[in-house]
């Protein structure tokens, strides 16, 4: 096992990895920017070191991170998700310096990170992909020709993309001409590549992903599926497992396809194979994520397996010691992402000081969080504050537990998605399982909720008005 693990990330995922290290009796090393100096994960790690310059650059500086790992005696680096987790340059540099990258080899990350190449690989092993361009789209002429062949609407996607970035839906030629340069520009900004490709847009689809565990001895299992269909701007908001859509036969078929996808590229580590399912229950390969997913707690709750622990053990050279027949899913789990965003203002990110914090608890309730009372949320990072995950033995029990937990969850001082999530999980369509990727867009009334107003704000306003009236 490893002597020491450096966690090349921040926020709630850094805390999650540090917890796993502690349970494995492995010392952990955190990195932080000046803006993150008071973050919880910094206090939880055995060691913590400032990286810079600036609030973001330090988390992306591969050479500085690897140099730090060597200097402090860390023999492994865990990238978490986001930042450098899917940058093949990090595992490549780790390998050169005798440091273990906790994730798949750099060649697999590079291969699956390019969506055009991933599509080609999956087609080669007989897995159905969404109809689309076989190569990158280089010119408007190529885009128009491809769209004519596919039929509108079409989706323009960043070849190196992920997380819903670099995506535009064009429903006619006029929109295609307008959105193509926008998709390219966003792709360049987020992924340092303006390469895009095109797929047929599947209306009212379900986004279903399978969690994979694969060791370096050829053993591969899946831990069932997650339904991530409730999204806004192609970014996930709520995830659940198992899906209410899939029959057991379909679950087994898609799970086997996910295993074959991993086997086709010689995959090792944890990963996710994602599919879109259309209205006819036909499924298509979407992409493969070569990292830990934000929503992994959903699967941990129903499968009873610590995915981060397994990821560390696999990277340390241990065999899985699990076969597919050992995997059982118990009950249902639901996760909501609590973001510092204003749902009434197009989900605009909202930074500031947390003036009150109270998290829910009780049986079947899990919080993966990064904030506390008086914590100042910096404006430089992803808006995720915490993940609330609940488990119940039936769907109704899980849904009721989520509603109760959201009502108990208190975060004051910044706007959050808590009241928006409460509207979703009490909606009859959610309760009945009648939702797909269009759910948020087709239910605009979800943002029509009464906002909580902190009494202290009212007192301050009254005091100010009285002071002005009296001439103070």
N, C-alpha and C positions, 0 to 999 in steps of 0.2 A: 504494500500500500504506500501511498505518497507520504513524504515527510512533512510537506507544507504546501498549501494551495493558495495561489494568488487569485483573487476574484476581480476580474477586469470588467467591472460594471458598478452600478449604483442602485439606490432605491430599494424597492421591495424585493427584487430578484436577487440583489446582493445579500440581503438578509436571509432569504430562503436558502441560498447556497451555503452561507455561513452556518446555518442551523444543521444542514446535512453534514458539513465538515465536523462540527462539534460532536454529533452523534457517532461519527466514525473515528473520533479521537484524533482528528487531523487538525493541526494549527492552521488558522486562516489569516490571510493578509488582505486588507481592504485598500483601495485607492480612492482618493477623493479630491475634488476641487475645493477652492476656498469657499465657494457657495454651498458646498455639501459638508462643511466642517462639523455642523451640528446634527447631521443626519443619524438616524438610529443605527444603520448598518455599520457606521464607523465605530460606534461604541461597542457593538457586538463582536467585532473581529478581534483576534488576538493581537494583531499588529495593524497599523493604518499609516499610510504615507500620502502626503500631498503630491498631486501631479498637476502639471500645468503646461503651458500658460492658459489662462482664461477658463471659463466654465465648461467648455466642451472639448477643446483640443487635446487635453491630457488623456481623456478617455479613448481617444482615437489614435494616439501616438504609439504605434506598434513597437518601434525600437525602444522607446523609453520604458514601456511596460515590461518588455522582455528583459531589458537591462536591470530593472528594479527587481524582477523575479530572481535573477541570478545573484544580485547583490544581497538579497535577504535570505537566500537559501531555499526558495520555493522551487520544487521540482515539477510543478504542474500549474497550469493556468486554466481557469474556468471563465468562459466569456459571457455566460448568461444568455440573454436575448438582446437583439438590437446592437447598437454600437459595432463591435468587431466580430460578432458571433458568426457572421457569414462572409467574412473577409478571408479568403484563402491565404493571404499574405501572413496572417498571424500564425496559423499552424505550421506554415512553411518555415518561418523564422524560428519558431519554437523547436522544430525538428533539428534545425542546424545547430542549436545550442544545447541539445540534450534535454529539453524541457517537454513534458507531455502536455499536449493540447487536449483538453477534455471535450472531445467532439470528434467528428469523422476526419479522415485525412484530407489535406488541402485539395487534392485532385478531385475528390468527390464533391466538396463544397463548390469548387469552380464549375464542375460539370453540371450540377443540379441548380446552381445559382443562375445560370443562363437558361431562361425559360424556353427559348427556341430549341436549344440542345436537349433539355429535359423532355420536351414533347417528342422529339425525334427518337430519343432512347426508349420511351414508353411505347411508341408505335412499333419499335423494333421487336418488342417482346409480346406484342399482341394486346396491349392495354389500350382501350379506346380513349382518344383525346378529343377535345372540342374542335370542331372544324375550324381551320384557320390557316394562316400563312405558314409555309414550310421554312421560309427564311425571313430575315429581318426586312422591314419596310424601309427602303432608302429614299424614295421619292414620292411626291404626291401622286404621280401617275400610277405607280405601283399600288399605292393605297386605294385609289379609286377603282383600279382594275380588280384588286382583291375583294373589295367591298361588293362590287357587282357580282362576282362569282359566289360570295358567301350569302349575299342578300342582307339588307339592313333589318334590324340594327346590328352594328358591329362594335366590338370593344377594342380600343387601342391600348396596348399594355407595354410597360417598360420591360425589355428583355432581361435586365438585371434587377428587376423590381421586387417588391414585397410590401406587406403591411398596408395595402390599398393605395400606395403612392404610384404616380405615373400612369394613372388609368383614366380614360375618357370613353364615354359611350356616345356613339354617333348614330343618329336615327335616320339621317339622310345625307346627301352629298354636301349640302351646305354646312352641316355640323362637322362632317369629316374634314373639310377644308379648314375650318376654324379650330378644331380640337387637335389635329395632328401636331402642329408646332407647340401647342400647350403641353401635350403629353411628353414631347421630346424635351422641352425646357424643364419640366418637373423631374423627369428621369435624370437629366444631367445634374440638376441641383442636388438630388437625394442619393444618386448612385454613381455619379461621375461617369455616366455613359448616356448618350442620347439615343441609343439603339432601342427601337420599338418593333413590335410585331402586332398581328391582328387576329382576333378570334370572333366567331359568331357569338353574339350576345344571347344568352339563354334567359328568357323572361321567367320570372317567378320560380327561380331555382332554389334548391336547398344546398347549403354549403356543408358538406360532411367530410370530416377528416379522421384518419386512423392513426393512433399512437403506436409507434414501432419501437421495439427494443432489439438490438442486434449486436452480438459480440464478435470478436475477431476469430472465432472458431466456426463460423458459419451458422450459428444458431440464431434464428429470427422468430419473434412472436409479435403479435399485436395485442393491445390492451383494449380492444373495442373502439368505438367511434365517439366523436363529439359532434354535435350539431351546432354550427356557428352561424346560422342563417340570419339572426337578428343583428344587423349591421347598419352603420351610417357612413356614407361616403366610402363604401367598400372596406370599412374597418370594423372589427368585431366589437360588439357591446355586451352581448349575453351568450354564454355557451352552456350546453347541457349534455349529459351522457346518462344512459344511451339515448339515441335519437328516437323520437316518437314516430318517425316516418318508416323506418326500416323493419321488414320482417326478419325473422331469424335466418331464413334462407339467403336473403339479400345481404345481411350482415356478414355471413360466412363467405359469400362470394366476393364482396368488396374487401373484406379482411384478407382473403387469400391474394387478391390483386395487389393490395398494399405490400404484402410480404414479397410477392414476385417483383414488384417495383424496386424494393430495397435490395433484393438478391441480384437484380439485373445490373446494379452499379457496384456490387461488392460492399454494401453499406455496413458500417459498424458504428455504434453509439445509439443514442436515442434520436428519433426523428419523427416526422409527420408526413404522411401521404394524404394529399387533399383532393377531393372530388367535388364536382357539381352533379346534382341529381335533378333531372328535368321532370315535367309534369307526368310523363309516361313511365317514371321510375327507371329511366335509363341513366346510367352514371358515366361520367367522363373524368379522366385524369386532369387535374388542375395544376398542381405543382407539388414539389417535395421540399419541405423545410428541414434543413440539415442542422437543426439546433433544438434547444429546449423551447417549448411554446409558452406564451403568457398563460394560457388556459390549462396548463398541465394539472392543476389541483383538481379539476373536475374528474379526470380519469383516476387520479390517486384515491379520490373518495369512493368511487364505485369498484375499483379493482383491488384496493388495499395494498398497493405497491408504491414504494417511495421511488419515483422516477429519477429524481436528482441523485439519490444514493446509487441507484443502478447505473446511471451515467458515469459516476465517478469510478465505480467498481469495474465497469467494462473498460474504461480508459486505463485502469491499473492492470489490465490483462487477465481479469477474472472471467471465467465462463458464466453464462447466464444462469445455468442450473434451473431453467424453467422451460417447459414445453407448452404448446398451445392448450393442451388438455388441463394444464394447471391453472389456467386463467378463468376466473369466474367474475361476472359483474353482479354486484348486489345493489338493488334499489336504483335510485335516481339521484343525480347531483346537478345543481345549477350554479353557475358563477356569473356575477355581474361585476363589471369594471367600474369602480367609483373614480371618476375623473374630475379634476378641477376645471370644469367647463360650464358654460351657460347654455343649457338646452333651448332657452327662449331667444337666444341670440346666435343661432346657427352654430351652436357648440363652440363658441369662442373660448379659448383657454383663459383661465382666471387664476392669477397668482395672488399672493398676499399672506397675511398672518392667520393661522388657525386659532380662533379665540375660544373654541370649545370643541372637545372631542370625546365621544363616548361610543364604543363599538359594541355590537350585539354579542350575545353568547348563548350558552345552552347546548343541549345535545344536538349533534349534527351540524354545528356552525363553525366555520373556519375563516379566519381573517389573515390575509397576507398583506401587510401594510407597511407604510414608510413614514407615517406622520404621527404627531402627538400635539397636545395643547401647547400653544405658543410657538410651534414650528412655523417658520416662514417658508412658504412654497416659492422656490425660485422660478423665474419666467423662461429659463433656458432649455428645459427638458420636456420630455413627454408628460402629458397632464395626468397620468395614472397616479392616484394616491393610494388606493388599496383595492384588493380583490376580495369580495364577499362570496364565499362558496358554502352551500348548504347541501345536506344529504337527507334523504328520506327513503323508506322502504317502498313507497309507492310514489307515483308522479304527483298525486294530490297532496300527499304529505310534504314532499319537497317544495312544491309551489307555495303551500301555506306557510311553510317554515321561512321561505324567502320573503314573503310578504311581511311576516312578523319581524324578521330581522331588519328589513329595510326601515320599518317604522321605528325600531329601536336605535338605528344608526344616526348619530348626531355629529355633524361637522359644521361648525359655524366660522364665520369670518371670510369665507370664500364661497362662491357658487359651485355646486357639485351636481352630478347626475343622479343623486339619490332620489329626489322626487320624480324625476323622469322614469327611472327604473321601476319605481313603485307603481306608476301609471301603467307601465308595460305589463308587469306581472299580475296586475289585477284585471287586465283587459280580457274579455271573454275569449277572444281568438287565441291568446297565449295560453289560457287555462285549458282550452280544448285541443291545443297543439296545432292550431290552424295558422301557421306562419311560415314565411319564406324570406328570401333576401329583399323582397319589396315591402316588408312589414312596416318599417319606419316611415318610408316615403308615402305609403298608402294610408297612414294613420297620423295625419298632421295634428290631430286633436290631442295627441299624447303630450305635447308641449304646453297644453293649456292647464296648468296646475297653479294652485295658490302658493306663492312663495312665503316661506317663514321670515318673519322680521324679528330680529333680536331685540328684546325689550330695552337693552342697554343703548341701542342705537336711537330708540325713541326718546329715552331720557336725555341723551346728549343733545338731540335736536330741540327738545323743549327748553333745556337749560340755555342753549345758544340763543333761541328766540326770545326768552325772557331777558337775557343779558342785553340783547340788542334793544329791546323795548325800554329797559330801564336806563339805557345809555351807558352801560358798562363797557 
